[in-house]
Amino acid sequence: MSANHSPAGHQTTTYDSAFLKACRREQVPHTPVWFMRQAGRSLPEYLKVREGIPMLESCMRPELVTEITLQPVRRHKVDAAIFFSDIVVPLKAIGVDLDIKPGVGPVVAEPIRTRADLARLRDLTPDDVSYVTEAFGMLTGELGSTPLIGFAGAPFTLASYLVEGGPSRNHENTKALMYGDPQLWADLLDRLAEITSAFLKVQIEAGASAVQLFDSWVGALAPADYRRSVMPASAKVFESVASYGVPRIHFGVGTGELLGLMGEAGADVVGVDWRVPLDEAARRVGPGKALQGNLDPAVLFSSPEAVRAKTREVLDAAAGLEGHIFNLGHGVLPTTDPDALTRLVADVHEATAR
Ligand SMILES: Cc1c2[nH]c(c1CCC(=O)O)Cc1[nH]c(c(CCC(=O)O)c1C)Cc1[nH]c(c(CCC(=O)O)c1C)Cc1[nH]c(c(C)c1CCC(=O)O)C2
């Protein structure tokens, strides 16, 4: 049985999994663990099945998506799967001309910078992403009681790719639009909020047990700008899926100064990168929310003893939290030794067993 919603039988259900309990800030048998980018280039079995298939094309093949999503669950015994896809998939699905270039990231053929450009962002319908619905169906069957996390890019991070035309260090075109034409900016973010909401609803209705909104690059903003120019759109996304009752996770990199606002936007769980210890993050976020994080992904390149010691630091800082989901502070780096990840899952489970 894999029902999200509560349960008559005695068997372990998805609803009773350690991951979903931690999201709800309930007692857990052990601290649950999963990793951002747990599926991907760190796994030889991933490289093998992806051979010769471009990234975006692989996201549109339900059997391949199912296999890749399951790989880290089988290998590492993580407490949750994350759906294999990308934040730009819904944009591609509504006809934005973009590609994911290996070693670079998403590249957009014609950046969006004017009001006329905005008209290119039409609504997303479930039919545009039927391959996503199909893959969720296969996965929820295969995963049993292991929760499946759906995700989407948050309006700011999507806007950054669309406005810059690709990855950006300084987000200068994005900020130029945000400061220079606040009304067009607000309309762009609102449009992206609608697309993102539609994409998350497809995933929840197809069986996602939780959703994560990735605002990976929003740490580039000061709190006042975040509150004024980004938070309304992110809040709209969270509100749009509130009635489903699945936990909503919100994550970004370099967001130490934004953690309180990111929780306030409507998240049930706030993801924290490695720059802020979890006890301090809890003070910034305030009561009533679980935290997710936050081992530096680069720590996995050190000795097993050093990894264990750094893991203890994270667990010690998390000891007083209302709910903790162990994760890295950002995604698994592509050259990470997968055995280090497998050991880390076992170590966290053992160290926190109660
Ligand atoms: C910013 C962002 C993107 N995509 C994503 C984000 C937010 C998370 C974050 O902050 O890292 C989200 C994402 N992308 C991917 C997943 C899959 C699920 C998982 O976490 O295991 C998730 C959750 C697959 C992917 N998405 C991508 C890969 C690598 C491509 C490949 O394996 O060929 C994977 C596994 C491509 C991609 N797509 C993007 C980037 C920056 C890249 C990396 C480019 C590169 O280094 O080659 C945009």
PDBQT file of the ligand as one rigid body, heavy atoms in Angstrom, charges set to zero:
ROOT
HETATM    1  C1  LIG A 401      19.410  24.781 -10.828  1.00  0.00    +0.000 C 
HETATM    2  C2  LIG A 401      18.775  23.441 -11.168  1.00  0.00    +0.000 A 
HETATM    3  C3  LIG A 401      18.760  22.822 -12.449  1.00  0.00    +0.000 A 
HETATM    4  N1  LIG A 401      18.090  21.626 -12.305  1.00  0.00    +0.000 N 
HETATM    5  C4  LIG A 401      17.711  21.452 -11.005  1.00  0.00    +0.000 A 
HETATM    6  C5  LIG A 401      18.092  22.596 -10.291  1.00  0.00    +0.000 A 
HETATM    7  C6  LIG A 401      17.799  22.838  -8.834  1.00  0.00    +0.000 C 
HETATM    8  C7  LIG A 401      18.695  22.036  -7.971  1.00  0.00    +0.000 C 
HETATM    9  C8  LIG A 401      20.070  22.621  -7.784  1.00  0.00    +0.000 C 
HETATM   10  O1  LIG A 401      20.165  23.730  -7.262  1.00  0.00    +0.000 OA
HETATM   11  O2  LIG A 401      21.032  21.917  -8.126  1.00  0.00    +0.000 OA
HETATM   12  C9  LIG A 401      16.921  20.355 -10.409  1.00  0.00    +0.000 C 
HETATM   13  C10 LIG A 401      17.240  18.977 -10.785  1.00  0.00    +0.000 A 
HETATM   14  N2  LIG A 401      17.908  18.514 -11.891  1.00  0.00    +0.000 N 
HETATM   15  C11 LIG A 401      17.953  17.160 -11.870  1.00  0.00    +0.000 A 
HETATM   16  C12 LIG A 401      17.234  16.712 -10.740  1.00  0.00    +0.000 A 
HETATM   17  C13 LIG A 401      16.951  15.242 -10.556  1.00  0.00    +0.000 C 
HETATM   18  C14 LIG A 401      16.613  14.658  -9.337  1.00  0.00    +0.000 C 
HETATM   19  C15 LIG A 401      17.751  14.503  -8.336  1.00  0.00    +0.000 C 
HETATM   20  O3  LIG A 401      18.010  15.454  -7.573  1.00  0.00    +0.000 OA
HETATM   21  O4  LIG A 401      18.330  13.396  -8.251  1.00  0.00    +0.000 OA
HETATM   22  C16 LIG A 401      16.820  17.844 -10.036  1.00  0.00    +0.000 A 
HETATM   23  C17 LIG A 401      16.047  17.930  -8.726  1.00  0.00    +0.000 C 
HETATM   24  C18 LIG A 401      18.582  16.281 -12.867  1.00  0.00    +0.000 C 
HETATM   25  C19 LIG A 401      19.720  16.804 -13.634  1.00  0.00    +0.000 A 
HETATM   26  N3  LIG A 401      19.786  18.010 -14.283  1.00  0.00    +0.000 N 
HETATM   27  C20 LIG A 401      20.982  18.105 -14.937  1.00  0.00    +0.000 A 
HETATM   28  C21 LIG A 401      21.727  16.922 -14.703  1.00  0.00    +0.000 A 
HETATM   29  C22 LIG A 401      23.093  16.617 -15.276  1.00  0.00    +0.000 C 
HETATM   30  C23 LIG A 401      22.970  16.279 -16.718  1.00  0.00    +0.000 C 
HETATM   31  C24 LIG A 401      23.452  14.908 -17.081  1.00  0.00    +0.000 C 
HETATM   32  O5  LIG A 401      23.533  13.981 -16.230  1.00  0.00    +0.000 OA
HETATM   33  O6  LIG A 401      23.705  14.707 -18.275  1.00  0.00    +0.000 OA
HETATM   34  C25 LIG A 401      20.938  16.095 -13.897  1.00  0.00    +0.000 A 
HETATM   35  C26 LIG A 401      21.250  14.720 -13.406  1.00  0.00    +0.000 C 
HETATM   36  C27 LIG A 401      21.390  19.253 -15.782  1.00  0.00    +0.000 C 
HETATM   37  C28 LIG A 401      21.279  20.556 -15.108  1.00  0.00    +0.000 A 
HETATM   38  N4  LIG A 401      20.124  21.233 -14.893  1.00  0.00    +0.000 N 
HETATM   39  C29 LIG A 401      20.388  22.401 -14.196  1.00  0.00    +0.000 A 
HETATM   40  C30 LIG A 401      21.780  22.442 -13.956  1.00  0.00    +0.000 A 
HETATM   41  C31 LIG A 401      22.492  23.543 -13.239  1.00  0.00    +0.000 C 
HETATM   42  C32 LIG A 401      22.340  21.285 -14.524  1.00  0.00    +0.000 A 
HETATM   43  C33 LIG A 401      23.773  20.800 -14.442  1.00  0.00    +0.000 C 
HETATM   44  C34 LIG A 401      24.559  21.064 -15.688  1.00  0.00    +0.000 C 
HETATM   45  C35 LIG A 401      25.807  20.204 -15.696  1.00  0.00    +0.000 C 
HETATM   46  O7  LIG A 401      26.618  20.323 -14.767  1.00  0.00    +0.000 OA
HETATM   47  O8  LIG A 401      25.953  19.406 -16.638  1.00  0.00    +0.000 OA
HETATM   48  C36 LIG A 401      19.333  23.333 -13.728  1.00  0.00    +0.000 C 
ENDROOT
TORSDOF 0
